[in-house]
Amino acid sequence: MKILIATEKPFAKIAVDGIKQVAEEAGMQICLLEKYTDKQQLLDAVADADAMIVRSDIIDAQVLDAAKQLKIVIRAGAGYDNIDLEAATAHKVCVMNTPGQNSNAVAELALGLMVYAVRNFYNGTSGTELKGKRLGIHAYGNVGRNVARIAKGFGMEIFAYDAYCPDEAMLKDNVTPLHSAEELYEKCDIVSLHIPATAETKQSINKALLSRMPKGALLVNTARKEVINEDELIELMTERQDFRYVTDIMPACHDKLAEDFKGRYFATPKKMGAQTAEANINAGIAAARQIVDFLKNGNRKFQVNK
């Protein structure tokens, strides 16, 4: 059995070594394609692969057409919108992610962005503190729970809204459950986004919702840029001089936001929530273990396509 690691943005060497060890112990072969610059390189490499591990690499119908032996592809991370699930299902390829492996890294970045914003982007002027602020967590999955855990250390008052998470799970963590996005945004000084980009959520963070936030509001996005209605965000920030937005996913309208809202807007140069050595290693090795478990035992626990 051949496992292809196809990563335009490579794993750390220690992660690749860990993946190789898991594969070799299971009697499987590793093939490495790193820093490729042409899609044809990926199409050639996947031709005889039984399994594939990717990061943000695009796996579309063309790639799946070329992968005649492919049985499983794993996105080393939580989000998997870079993989065409419908095409994978049509090709009878199982798609999985590695939920939870990057969660602490993303959560730490979210809190770091909060500190950076409330301290006025470290421009030398007096800012505010996170202690006592009301934090709203929009989606209480693996990342949201880690955000809550870390935010408690800052002394924040924590609320969460997640239509698919029972109140009991939040209450167990001493987090106050709310029952609509509108209520979350009205109540909280800071909202941290952790929703996926789906048909339901795309463009859902709009002016009507954000305008409910109190004076001095801060929106933190370490999720997906597609969930933001960027035109309406610009409208809101134009009308409300108190509103701030910090994000780990550079918007399409980045240049306008940076020019028009200096001191109230920041975007990382590239998405870096999961860019830590620990997350890199955890996600890669988890992907390898899931592949072995699937190929040997048929375990589909983390399958995201049907």
N, C-alpha and C positions, 0 to 999 in steps of 0.2 A: 504494500500500500504506500502511495506517495502523497505526502502533504506539502503543498506549495505555500510558502510564506511570501505573499505578494504585497509589498509595502513601499509605496512611493516615499512616505516618511518612515524611515526604518525604525524598528525596535532597537532598544539599547542592546549591546552585545550580551550582557548578562541575561536579558530576556530571551534572546535567540538561543543562547546556550541552554537555558532551562527548557525551552520548547524542544530542542534537539534531544535532550536527556529523556523527557517524557516519551517522545516518539520512538527513540531507539530502544528504550526498555520494553516498548510494546511491539517491537519488531517492525517498525515503520521507518520509511525513508523521508528525509527532509530535503526540499529543494528551495533555494533562496533567490528571490527576485527583489532587489532593493534599488531605490532611487531611479527607477525606470523613467524614461522620458518620452516614450512612444507607446501608444496603446497596443501596437502590434507585438511588442515585447511581452505584454501580458497575455495576449491571445496565444502566442507560441508557447509560453511557459505553462499555461493551464491545460494544454491539449491532452496531456496524459496524467493529470493530477486526479487523485481520488478525493482529496479534501483540500480546502484552502483556508488560510487565515489572512484577513485583511484588516486595515485600519480605516482610513477615510477613502480608500480606493473605490472607484465606481465599478460596480458589478452589474452590468446591464444585460439585455438579451443577447447582444453580440458576443460578450464574454461567455455567457452560458452556452451559446451555440457552439463555441469553440471547445468547450470543456466536455468532451464526449464521455469521459469516465467519472465526472464529478458527482459525488454523492452528498457532500456537505460543505457549506461555506460558513465561516464564523467571523463575525465582526468583533474584533477585540475591543470592546467598549460597550456602552449602553445603547447609544443611538444607532439605527441601522437604515436610515433613509437614503444611504448611498447604495443600497442593494435593491434591485427590482424584484420585489417579493412575488409578484404575479408571474413574472417570467421564470423565476426559480421554481415555483410550484408547477408550472407547465413543463419544466424540464425534470421534474421529480427530484429536485435538489432541496435538501433540508437547510434552512437558514437559522442560525442561532446568534445571539449576542452573549456577552459575559456580564450580566447585571451585577452591580455592586462592587466590581473590581476597581472602578475609577472614582467611586462615590466620595471618599474622603478628600481626594485631590480636588475635585470640583467644588466641594463644600468649603474647603479652606480658601480657595480662590474667591468664592462668593463673599466670604467674610472679609477677605483682604480688600476686595473692591469696595465694600461698605465703608471700611475704615478710611480708605483712600478718598472716597467721596465726601464723607462727613468732616474730614480734616482739610477740606478745600484743596484736594489734590496736592497737598504738601507745598502750597504756594507761600507759606510764611505767615498767613493770616490766621486769626482765631477761628476754629471750627467748633464742632460739637462732639459729644461722646455717644457711643452706642448704648451705654448703660441707661436703662429706663425707657429706651425706645421700644415702640410696638412693631415687631417684625411679623410680616405675613409671609407664609411659605405657600406658594401656589403650586400644588402637587406634592403629596407626601410619600414619595417613593424612597429609594435608597439614598439619593442625594439629599432630598428634603429632610430626611431624618438625621443625616449627618450635620446639615446646617443647623437644625434645632439643637443637637447635642453641643455643638461648638458655641452657638449663640448664648446658651445658658451661662457659659463661662464669662460672657460679657455683661451678664445681668440684664438681658433683654426680656421683654414680655412677648411671648411667642404664641402666634395663632397660625392655623393652617386651614386650607380648603382643598379637598380632593374628593370629587364625586364618587370615586371608586374605592376609597379607603374608609373603613368603619371608624366611628368616633372612638371606639375603645382603644384602637392602636395609637391614636394621638393622646388620649387621656393617660394612657400608660406611660407616655414620655413626658407628662406634665405640660402638654401642648393643648391649647384651647381650640377645639374644632369649631369651624364656622361652616355654614351650609349654602353659601353662594359666593361666587367671585365678587359680586357687588359688595357684599358685606365685608369681605376680606380687604378690599381696596378702600372702603370707607373708613375702616377702623385702624389701618396700619400706617405708620410713618414711612416704613420701608417695606417693599414687596420684593421677594426673591423668586424668580421664575424657574420652574423645573418641569414644565409641561413639554411633552413631545410635539413634534410637528406632524399633525394629522389633519384630515379633512375638517374635523371638528374644531381644531385649535388654530389653524393658520389664520392670520390676520385678526385673531380674537382679542388681542391686547390693543384696544382702540381708544379713541378719544373719550368716548362715553364712559368707559371703565376707568381710565386713568384720571379723568377729571374728578372722580369721586375721592381721590386721595387728599389728605389734609395738607395744609400749608407746609412748605419745606420738604415735600415728598421726594423719595428716592426710589427709582426702579432699577433692579439689578437683574441682568439677564445672562445666565450661564447655560441656557437651554438651547434654543434654536432661533435664528434671526427671522424665520418665516412666521413665527407666532406674532410678531409685531406688525401692526399696520403703520408703516413708516410715514406715509403722508399725513396721517392723523397725529402721529407723534410729533411731527414738525409743527403742525397747527397748535397742538397743546403747549409745546415748549415756547412757541412764539407768544401765546396769550398768557402763559404763567411763568413769570420770571423766577419763581421759587422752585420750579420742578427740575430734578436732575435725573440723568440716565447714564448708567455705566453698564458696559456689556463686554462679554468675552467673544462675541460674534460680530465682526465688523458689518454694519448695515450697508445696504446698497447706496444709501444717501449719506454715507460717512462724511464726505467732503463738506456737504452743506451743514450737517450737524456740527462738525468741528469748527467751521467758520462762523456760524451764526450763534453758537451757544458755548463760547469759550468759558471755561470755569464751571460749566454745568453738564458737560458730556465727556465721556472717555470710552474708547474702545481699544482692546488689546490689538497689537499688529496682526496676530493670527489667533485662531482658537487654541487656547492653552490650558483649559480646565483640567484635562487629563494628562498634561505634559509634565509628569514627575517621574523620577526613576522608579519609585515604588509602584505607581499605577501602571506604568509601562510593563514592568515585570509581571505584576499580578494578572493583568488582562491577557498577556501573551501566554503565560503558563496555564491559566484557566482555559483558554481556547484550545490548547493542545490536549488537555485532559478531557475536555468535552468531546473532541474529535475521537479520541481513543475509546471513550465510553460509548459513543454512538456506533462506531464501526465494529466494535467487539460485542457490545451488549444491546445495541438498538435504543439506548437511552435518548429520548427526545425532550427532556425536561425544559430546556431553554429555547425550544423551537419557536420562531416568531412568524413563520408562514404556515399555511395549511394546505 
